[in-house]
Amino acid sequence: MATIGTFTLQGNAYKGAITTLALQLKTVQITPGDSTNQNGPSHRVFADGTEIGAAWTKQSNEGRAYLSVKLDDPSFSAPIFANLFADEDGHSHSLIWSRTRRSNRE
């Protein structure tokens, strides 16, 4: 697992940055969406005003709320999946990436 982003909740939007070896996104917002689809994302992810992903509200086995985030762009070889969790200070949030496990069928 790796922390690829840091955010703060400002109003109803998460604002922060995402940094990896390939990405240096300094102005990222995760804002509530207006999806009418029951399985649709609860949030949209924007970098410098361009939509780059979506997020779904989830709950961990321990009852901790978080956002499951999917980032995608034509320049990516594959989508990036991460989870946005509140940090212990209750003010900041960390975007945690972990590589998905391949199934035995692949």
Secondary structure as the mmCIF struct_conf table of DSSP 4:
data_model
#
loop_
_struct_conf.conf_type_id
_struct_conf.id
_struct_conf.beg_label_comp_id
_struct_conf.beg_label_asym_id
_struct_conf.beg_label_seq_id
_struct_conf.end_label_comp_id
_struct_conf.end_label_asym_id
_struct_conf.end_label_seq_id
STRN STRN1 ALA A 2 GLN A 10
TURN_TY1_P TURN_TY1_P1 GLY A 11 ASN A 12
STRN STRN2 ALA A 13 THR A 19
BEND BEND1 LEU A 21 ALA A 22
STRN STRN3 GLN A 24 PRO A 32
BEND BEND2 ASN A 37 ASN A 37
TURN_TY1_P TURN_TY1_P2 GLN A 38 ASN A 39
BEND BEND3 GLY A 40 GLY A 40
BEND BEND4 SER A 42 SER A 42
STRN STRN4 HIS A 43 ALA A 47
TURN_TY1_P TURN_TY1_P3 ASP A 48 GLY A 49
STRN STRN5 THR A 50 GLN A 59
TURN_TY1_P TURN_TY1_P4 ASN A 61 GLU A 62
BEND BEND5 GLY A 63 GLY A 63
STRN STRN6 ALA A 65 LEU A 71
TURN_TY1_P TURN_TY1_P5 PRO A 74 SER A 75
BEND BEND6 PHE A 76 ALA A 78
STRN STRN7 ILE A 80 ALA A 86
TURN_TY1_P TURN_TY1_P6 GLU A 88 ASP A 89
BEND BEND7 GLY A 90 HIS A 91
STRN STRN8 SER A 92 TRP A 97
HELX_LH_PP_P HELX_LH_PP_P1 ARG A 99 SER A 103
TURN_TY1_P TURN_TY1_P7 ASN A 104 ARG A 105
#
